[in-house]
Amino acid sequence: MLRTEQRGSPRITTRITVEAIGPTLNISAGGMCVLMADPLREGTKPNLAFTLPDDPQPIACRGRIVWCRPSKIDPELFEVGLSFAEISDEDRARIVTFVEAHLSPQP
């Protein structure tokens, strides 16, 4: 069965450590995928804090767990999809700038 991509924002693969959560697998203006040791229940709203590479100012926001599944990378870990539920316009703009700067060029 084909799965239709429903992401609303461009996404890049990157490693950013989210404090007390784990490393990211990817990030977009709308959210991120994080690698975690323990599963989190959908709908949970953790506080997030992370720093983008080459940008010393930390981003603090509130996320919302959208999905959680066993990791394809390591069967002892979980991949957790987080949306940015509460984030300032300024911080979202910084994420957009970071993602756009690292998108692969289109042919």
Phi and psi in radians as a Rosetta constraint file:
Dihedral C 1 N 2 CA 2 C 2 CIRCULARHARMONIC -1.362 0.35
Dihedral N 2 CA 2 C 2 N 3 CIRCULARHARMONIC 2.473 0.35
Dihedral C 2 N 3 CA 3 C 3 CIRCULARHARMONIC -1.906 0.35
Dihedral N 3 CA 3 C 3 N 4 CIRCULARHARMONIC 2.186 0.35
Dihedral C 3 N 4 CA 4 C 4 CIRCULARHARMONIC -1.419 0.35
Dihedral N 4 CA 4 C 4 N 5 CIRCULARHARMONIC 2.288 0.35
Dihedral C 4 N 5 CA 5 C 5 CIRCULARHARMONIC -1.247 0.35
Dihedral N 5 CA 5 C 5 N 6 CIRCULARHARMONIC 2.231 0.35
Dihedral C 5 N 6 CA 6 C 6 CIRCULARHARMONIC -2.026 0.35
Dihedral N 6 CA 6 C 6 N 7 CIRCULARHARMONIC 0.278 0.35
Dihedral C 6 N 7 CA 7 C 7 CIRCULARHARMONIC -1.256 0.35
Dihedral N 7 CA 7 C 7 N 8 CIRCULARHARMONIC 2.417 0.35
Dihedral C 7 N 8 CA 8 C 8 CIRCULARHARMONIC -1.669 0.35
Dihedral N 8 CA 8 C 8 N 9 CIRCULARHARMONIC -0.182 0.35
Dihedral C 8 N 9 CA 9 C 9 CIRCULARHARMONIC -2.282 0.35
Dihedral N 9 CA 9 C 9 N 10 CIRCULARHARMONIC 2.571 0.35
Dihedral C 9 N 10 CA 10 C 10 CIRCULARHARMONIC -1.036 0.35
Dihedral N 10 CA 10 C 10 N 11 CIRCULARHARMONIC 2.579 0.35
Dihedral C 10 N 11 CA 11 C 11 CIRCULARHARMONIC -2.280 0.35
Dihedral N 11 CA 11 C 11 N 12 CIRCULARHARMONIC 2.474 0.35
Dihedral C 11 N 12 CA 12 C 12 CIRCULARHARMONIC -2.151 0.35
Dihedral N 12 CA 12 C 12 N 13 CIRCULARHARMONIC 2.643 0.35
Dihedral C 12 N 13 CA 13 C 13 CIRCULARHARMONIC -1.431 0.35
Dihedral N 13 CA 13 C 13 N 14 CIRCULARHARMONIC 2.230 0.35
Dihedral C 13 N 14 CA 14 C 14 CIRCULARHARMONIC -2.801 0.35
Dihedral N 14 CA 14 C 14 N 15 CIRCULARHARMONIC 2.814 0.35
Dihedral C 14 N 15 CA 15 C 15 CIRCULARHARMONIC -1.969 0.35
Dihedral N 15 CA 15 C 15 N 16 CIRCULARHARMONIC 1.963 0.35
Dihedral C 15 N 16 CA 16 C 16 CIRCULARHARMONIC -2.286 0.35
Dihedral N 16 CA 16 C 16 N 17 CIRCULARHARMONIC 2.304 0.35
Dihedral C 16 N 17 CA 17 C 17 CIRCULARHARMONIC -1.502 0.35
Dihedral N 17 CA 17 C 17 N 18 CIRCULARHARMONIC 2.145 0.35
Dihedral C 17 N 18 CA 18 C 18 CIRCULARHARMONIC -1.665 0.35
Dihedral N 18 CA 18 C 18 N 19 CIRCULARHARMONIC 2.063 0.35
Dihedral C 18 N 19 CA 19 C 19 CIRCULARHARMONIC -0.916 0.35
Dihedral N 19 CA 19 C 19 N 20 CIRCULARHARMONIC 2.318 0.35
Dihedral C 19 N 20 CA 20 C 20 CIRCULARHARMONIC 1.096 0.35
Dihedral N 20 CA 20 C 20 N 21 CIRCULARHARMONIC 0.160 0.35
Dihedral C 20 N 21 CA 21 C 21 CIRCULARHARMONIC -2.057 0.35
Dihedral N 21 CA 21 C 21 N 22 CIRCULARHARMONIC -1.164 0.35
Dihedral C 21 N 22 CA 22 C 22 CIRCULARHARMONIC 2.673 0.35
Dihedral N 22 CA 22 C 22 N 23 CIRCULARHARMONIC -3.079 0.35
Dihedral C 22 N 23 CA 23 C 23 CIRCULARHARMONIC -1.379 0.35
Dihedral N 23 CA 23 C 23 N 24 CIRCULARHARMONIC 2.621 0.35
Dihedral C 23 N 24 CA 24 C 24 CIRCULARHARMONIC -1.452 0.35
Dihedral N 24 CA 24 C 24 N 25 CIRCULARHARMONIC 2.710 0.35
Dihedral C 24 N 25 CA 25 C 25 CIRCULARHARMONIC -1.775 0.35
Dihedral N 25 CA 25 C 25 N 26 CIRCULARHARMONIC -0.569 0.35
Dihedral C 25 N 26 CA 26 C 26 CIRCULARHARMONIC -2.797 0.35
Dihedral N 26 CA 26 C 26 N 27 CIRCULARHARMONIC 2.908 0.35
Dihedral C 26 N 27 CA 27 C 27 CIRCULARHARMONIC -2.572 0.35
Dihedral N 27 CA 27 C 27 N 28 CIRCULARHARMONIC 2.594 0.35
Dihedral C 27 N 28 CA 28 C 28 CIRCULARHARMONIC -2.494 0.35
Dihedral N 28 CA 28 C 28 N 29 CIRCULARHARMONIC 3.103 0.35
Dihedral C 28 N 29 CA 29 C 29 CIRCULARHARMONIC -1.121 0.35
Dihedral N 29 CA 29 C 29 N 30 CIRCULARHARMONIC -0.408 0.35
Dihedral C 29 N 30 CA 30 C 30 CIRCULARHARMONIC -1.635 0.35
Dihedral N 30 CA 30 C 30 N 31 CIRCULARHARMONIC -0.309 0.35
Dihedral C 30 N 31 CA 31 C 31 CIRCULARHARMONIC 2.964 0.35
Dihedral N 31 CA 31 C 31 N 32 CIRCULARHARMONIC -2.862 0.35
Dihedral C 31 N 32 CA 32 C 32 CIRCULARHARMONIC -2.666 0.35
Dihedral N 32 CA 32 C 32 N 33 CIRCULARHARMONIC 2.838 0.35
Dihedral C 32 N 33 CA 33 C 33 CIRCULARHARMONIC -1.931 0.35
Dihedral N 33 CA 33 C 33 N 34 CIRCULARHARMONIC 2.235 0.35
Dihedral C 33 N 34 CA 34 C 34 CIRCULARHARMONIC -2.108 0.35
Dihedral N 34 CA 34 C 34 N 35 CIRCULARHARMONIC 2.489 0.35
Dihedral C 34 N 35 CA 35 C 35 CIRCULARHARMONIC -1.611 0.35
Dihedral N 35 CA 35 C 35 N 36 CIRCULARHARMONIC 2.203 0.35
Dihedral C 35 N 36 CA 36 C 36 CIRCULARHARMONIC -2.330 0.35
Dihedral N 36 CA 36 C 36 N 37 CIRCULARHARMONIC 2.706 0.35
Dihedral C 36 N 37 CA 37 C 37 CIRCULARHARMONIC -1.376 0.35
Dihedral N 37 CA 37 C 37 N 38 CIRCULARHARMONIC -0.516 0.35
Dihedral C 37 N 38 CA 38 C 38 CIRCULARHARMONIC -2.142 0.35
Dihedral N 38 CA 38 C 38 N 39 CIRCULARHARMONIC 2.528 0.35
Dihedral C 38 N 39 CA 39 C 39 CIRCULARHARMONIC -1.276 0.35
Dihedral N 39 CA 39 C 39 N 40 CIRCULARHARMONIC 2.660 0.35
Dihedral C 39 N 40 CA 40 C 40 CIRCULARHARMONIC -2.104 0.35
Dihedral N 40 CA 40 C 40 N 41 CIRCULARHARMONIC 2.549 0.35
Dihedral C 40 N 41 CA 41 C 41 CIRCULARHARMONIC -1.331 0.35
Dihedral N 41 CA 41 C 41 N 42 CIRCULARHARMONIC 2.418 0.35
Dihedral C 41 N 42 CA 42 C 42 CIRCULARHARMONIC -0.960 0.35
Dihedral N 42 CA 42 C 42 N 43 CIRCULARHARMONIC 2.446 0.35
Dihedral C 42 N 43 CA 43 C 43 CIRCULARHARMONIC 1.621 0.35
Dihedral N 43 CA 43 C 43 N 44 CIRCULARHARMONIC -0.306 0.35
Dihedral C 43 N 44 CA 44 C 44 CIRCULARHARMONIC -1.050 0.35
Dihedral N 44 CA 44 C 44 N 45 CIRCULARHARMONIC 2.505 0.35
Dihedral C 44 N 45 CA 45 C 45 CIRCULARHARMONIC -2.102 0.35
Dihedral N 45 CA 45 C 45 N 46 CIRCULARHARMONIC 1.455 0.35
Dihedral C 45 N 46 CA 46 C 46 CIRCULARHARMONIC -1.359 0.35
Dihedral N 46 CA 46 C 46 N 47 CIRCULARHARMONIC 2.657 0.35
Dihedral C 46 N 47 CA 47 C 47 CIRCULARHARMONIC -1.376 0.35
Dihedral N 47 CA 47 C 47 N 48 CIRCULARHARMONIC 2.394 0.35
Dihedral C 47 N 48 CA 48 C 48 CIRCULARHARMONIC -2.075 0.35
Dihedral N 48 CA 48 C 48 N 49 CIRCULARHARMONIC 2.524 0.35
Dihedral C 48 N 49 CA 49 C 49 CIRCULARHARMONIC -2.516 0.35
Dihedral N 49 CA 49 C 49 N 50 CIRCULARHARMONIC 2.211 0.35
Dihedral C 49 N 50 CA 50 C 50 CIRCULARHARMONIC -2.734 0.35
Dihedral N 50 CA 50 C 50 N 51 CIRCULARHARMONIC 2.838 0.35
Dihedral C 50 N 51 CA 51 C 51 CIRCULARHARMONIC -2.150 0.35
Dihedral N 51 CA 51 C 51 N 52 CIRCULARHARMONIC 2.265 0.35
Dihedral C 51 N 52 CA 52 C 52 CIRCULARHARMONIC -1.299 0.35
Dihedral N 52 CA 52 C 52 N 53 CIRCULARHARMONIC 2.549 0.35
Dihedral C 52 N 53 CA 53 C 53 CIRCULARHARMONIC -0.980 0.35
Dihedral N 53 CA 53 C 53 N 54 CIRCULARHARMONIC 2.465 0.35
Dihedral C 53 N 54 CA 54 C 54 CIRCULARHARMONIC 1.130 0.35
Dihedral N 54 CA 54 C 54 N 55 CIRCULARHARMONIC 0.297 0.35
Dihedral C 54 N 55 CA 55 C 55 CIRCULARHARMONIC -2.397 0.35
Dihedral N 55 CA 55 C 55 N 56 CIRCULARHARMONIC 1.798 0.35
Dihedral C 55 N 56 CA 56 C 56 CIRCULARHARMONIC -1.223 0.35
Dihedral N 56 CA 56 C 56 N 57 CIRCULARHARMONIC -0.315 0.35
Dihedral C 56 N 57 CA 57 C 57 CIRCULARHARMONIC -1.377 0.35
Dihedral N 57 CA 57 C 57 N 58 CIRCULARHARMONIC 2.111 0.35
Dihedral C 57 N 58 CA 58 C 58 CIRCULARHARMONIC -1.201 0.35
Dihedral N 58 CA 58 C 58 N 59 CIRCULARHARMONIC 2.685 0.35
Dihedral C 58 N 59 CA 59 C 59 CIRCULARHARMONIC -1.888 0.35
Dihedral N 59 CA 59 C 59 N 60 CIRCULARHARMONIC 2.220 0.35
Dihedral C 59 N 60 CA 60 C 60 CIRCULARHARMONIC -2.124 0.35
Dihedral N 60 CA 60 C 60 N 61 CIRCULARHARMONIC 2.242 0.35
Dihedral C 60 N 61 CA 61 C 61 CIRCULARHARMONIC -2.712 0.35
Dihedral N 61 CA 61 C 61 N 62 CIRCULARHARMONIC 3.116 0.35
Dihedral C 61 N 62 CA 62 C 62 CIRCULARHARMONIC -1.948 0.35
Dihedral N 62 CA 62 C 62 N 63 CIRCULARHARMONIC 2.312 0.35
Dihedral C 62 N 63 CA 63 C 63 CIRCULARHARMONIC -1.813 0.35
Dihedral N 63 CA 63 C 63 N 64 CIRCULARHARMONIC 3.057 0.35
Dihedral C 63 N 64 CA 64 C 64 CIRCULARHARMONIC -2.430 0.35
Dihedral N 64 CA 64 C 64 N 65 CIRCULARHARMONIC 2.229 0.35
Dihedral C 64 N 65 CA 65 C 65 CIRCULARHARMONIC -1.260 0.35
Dihedral N 65 CA 65 C 65 N 66 CIRCULARHARMONIC 2.107 0.35
Dihedral C 65 N 66 CA 66 C 66 CIRCULARHARMONIC -1.687 0.35
Dihedral N 66 CA 66 C 66 N 67 CIRCULARHARMONIC -0.661 0.35
Dihedral C 66 N 67 CA 67 C 67 CIRCULARHARMONIC -2.736 0.35
Dihedral N 67 CA 67 C 67 N 68 CIRCULARHARMONIC 2.803 0.35
Dihedral C 67 N 68 CA 68 C 68 CIRCULARHARMONIC -2.593 0.35
Dihedral N 68 CA 68 C 68 N 69 CIRCULARHARMONIC 2.276 0.35
Dihedral C 68 N 69 CA 69 C 69 CIRCULARHARMONIC -2.565 0.35
Dihedral N 69 CA 69 C 69 N 70 CIRCULARHARMONIC 2.750 0.35
Dihedral C 69 N 70 CA 70 C 70 CIRCULARHARMONIC -1.022 0.35
Dihedral N 70 CA 70 C 70 N 71 CIRCULARHARMONIC 2.487 0.35
Dihedral C 70 N 71 CA 71 C 71 CIRCULARHARMONIC -1.304 0.35
Dihedral N 71 CA 71 C 71 N 72 CIRCULARHARMONIC 2.470 0.35
Dihedral C 71 N 72 CA 72 C 72 CIRCULARHARMONIC -1.380 0.35
Dihedral N 72 CA 72 C 72 N 73 CIRCULARHARMONIC -0.349 0.35
Dihedral C 72 N 73 CA 73 C 73 CIRCULARHARMONIC -1.386 0.35
Dihedral N 73 CA 73 C 73 N 74 CIRCULARHARMONIC -0.780 0.35
Dihedral C 73 N 74 CA 74 C 74 CIRCULARHARMONIC -2.536 0.35
Dihedral N 74 CA 74 C 74 N 75 CIRCULARHARMONIC 2.035 0.35
Dihedral C 74 N 75 CA 75 C 75 CIRCULARHARMONIC -1.106 0.35
Dihedral N 75 CA 75 C 75 N 76 CIRCULARHARMONIC -0.218 0.35
Dihedral C 75 N 76 CA 76 C 76 CIRCULARHARMONIC -1.555 0.35
Dihedral N 76 CA 76 C 76 N 77 CIRCULARHARMONIC -0.055 0.35
Dihedral C 76 N 77 CA 77 C 77 CIRCULARHARMONIC -2.022 0.35
Dihedral N 77 CA 77 C 77 N 78 CIRCULARHARMONIC 3.009 0.35
Dihedral C 77 N 78 CA 78 C 78 CIRCULARHARMONIC -2.219 0.35
Dihedral N 78 CA 78 C 78 N 79 CIRCULARHARMONIC 2.496 0.35
Dihedral C 78 N 79 CA 79 C 79 CIRCULARHARMONIC -1.693 0.35
Dihedral N 79 CA 79 C 79 N 80 CIRCULARHARMONIC 2.227 0.35
Dihedral C 79 N 80 CA 80 C 80 CIRCULARHARMONIC -2.140 0.35
Dihedral N 80 CA 80 C 80 N 81 CIRCULARHARMONIC 2.143 0.35
Dihedral C 80 N 81 CA 81 C 81 CIRCULARHARMONIC -1.569 0.35
Dihedral N 81 CA 81 C 81 N 82 CIRCULARHARMONIC 2.126 0.35
Dihedral C 81 N 82 CA 82 C 82 CIRCULARHARMONIC -2.037 0.35
Dihedral N 82 CA 82 C 82 N 83 CIRCULARHARMONIC 2.349 0.35
Dihedral C 82 N 83 CA 83 C 83 CIRCULARHARMONIC -1.751 0.35
Dihedral N 83 CA 83 C 83 N 84 CIRCULARHARMONIC 2.676 0.35
Dihedral C 83 N 84 CA 84 C 84 CIRCULARHARMONIC -1.459 0.35
Dihedral N 84 CA 84 C 84 N 85 CIRCULARHARMONIC 1.796 0.35
Dihedral C 84 N 85 CA 85 C 85 CIRCULARHARMONIC -1.414 0.35
Dihedral N 85 CA 85 C 85 N 86 CIRCULARHARMONIC -0.699 0.35
Dihedral C 85 N 86 CA 86 C 86 CIRCULARHARMONIC -2.377 0.35
Dihedral N 86 CA 86 C 86 N 87 CIRCULARHARMONIC 1.867 0.35
Dihedral C 86 N 87 CA 87 C 87 CIRCULARHARMONIC -2.556 0.35
Dihedral N 87 CA 87 C 87 N 88 CIRCULARHARMONIC 2.508 0.35
Dihedral C 87 N 88 CA 88 C 88 CIRCULARHARMONIC -1.236 0.35
Dihedral N 88 CA 88 C 88 N 89 CIRCULARHARMONIC 2.679 0.35
Dihedral C 88 N 89 CA 89 C 89 CIRCULARHARMONIC -1.029 0.35
Dihedral N 89 CA 89 C 89 N 90 CIRCULARHARMONIC -0.662 0.35
Dihedral C 89 N 90 CA 90 C 90 CIRCULARHARMONIC -1.110 0.35
Dihedral N 90 CA 90 C 90 N 91 CIRCULARHARMONIC -0.796 0.35
Dihedral C 90 N 91 CA 91 C 91 CIRCULARHARMONIC -1.177 0.35
Dihedral N 91 CA 91 C 91 N 92 CIRCULARHARMONIC -0.687 0.35
Dihedral C 91 N 92 CA 92 C 92 CIRCULARHARMONIC -1.094 0.35
Dihedral N 92 CA 92 C 92 N 93 CIRCULARHARMONIC -0.704 0.35
Dihedral C 92 N 93 CA 93 C 93 CIRCULARHARMONIC -1.093 0.35
Dihedral N 93 CA 93 C 93 N 94 CIRCULARHARMONIC -0.653 0.35
Dihedral C 93 N 94 CA 94 C 94 CIRCULARHARMONIC -1.129 0.35
Dihedral N 94 CA 94 C 94 N 95 CIRCULARHARMONIC -0.674 0.35
Dihedral C 94 N 95 CA 95 C 95 CIRCULARHARMONIC -1.158 0.35
Dihedral N 95 CA 95 C 95 N 96 CIRCULARHARMONIC -0.771 0.35
Dihedral C 95 N 96 CA 96 C 96 CIRCULARHARMONIC -1.013 0.35
Dihedral N 96 CA 96 C 96 N 97 CIRCULARHARMONIC -0.803 0.35
Dihedral C 96 N 97 CA 97 C 97 CIRCULARHARMONIC -1.049 0.35
Dihedral N 97 CA 97 C 97 N 98 CIRCULARHARMONIC -0.763 0.35
Dihedral C 97 N 98 CA 98 C 98 CIRCULARHARMONIC -1.089 0.35
Dihedral N 98 CA 98 C 98 N 99 CIRCULARHARMONIC -0.836 0.35
Dihedral C 98 N 99 CA 99 C 99 CIRCULARHARMONIC -1.096 0.35
Dihedral N 99 CA 99 C 99 N 100 CIRCULARHARMONIC -0.829 0.35
Dihedral C 99 N 100 CA 100 C 100 CIRCULARHARMONIC -1.066 0.35
Dihedral N 100 CA 100 C 100 N 101 CIRCULARHARMONIC -0.619 0.35
Dihedral C 100 N 101 CA 101 C 101 CIRCULARHARMONIC -1.210 0.35
Dihedral N 101 CA 101 C 101 N 102 CIRCULARHARMONIC -0.367 0.35
Dihedral C 101 N 102 CA 102 C 102 CIRCULARHARMONIC -1.966 0.35
Dihedral N 102 CA 102 C 102 N 103 CIRCULARHARMONIC 0.088 0.35
Dihedral C 102 N 103 CA 103 C 103 CIRCULARHARMONIC -1.169 0.35
Dihedral N 103 CA 103 C 103 N 104 CIRCULARHARMONIC 2.511 0.35
Dihedral C 103 N 104 CA 104 C 104 CIRCULARHARMONIC -1.173 0.35
Dihedral N 104 CA 104 C 104 N 105 CIRCULARHARMONIC 2.402 0.35
Dihedral C 104 N 105 CA 105 C 105 CIRCULARHARMONIC -1.137 0.35
Dihedral N 105 CA 105 C 105 N 106 CIRCULARHARMONIC 2.492 0.35
Dihedral C 105 N 106 CA 106 C 106 CIRCULARHARMONIC -1.462 0.35
Dihedral N 106 CA 106 C 106 N 107 CIRCULARHARMONIC 2.450 0.35
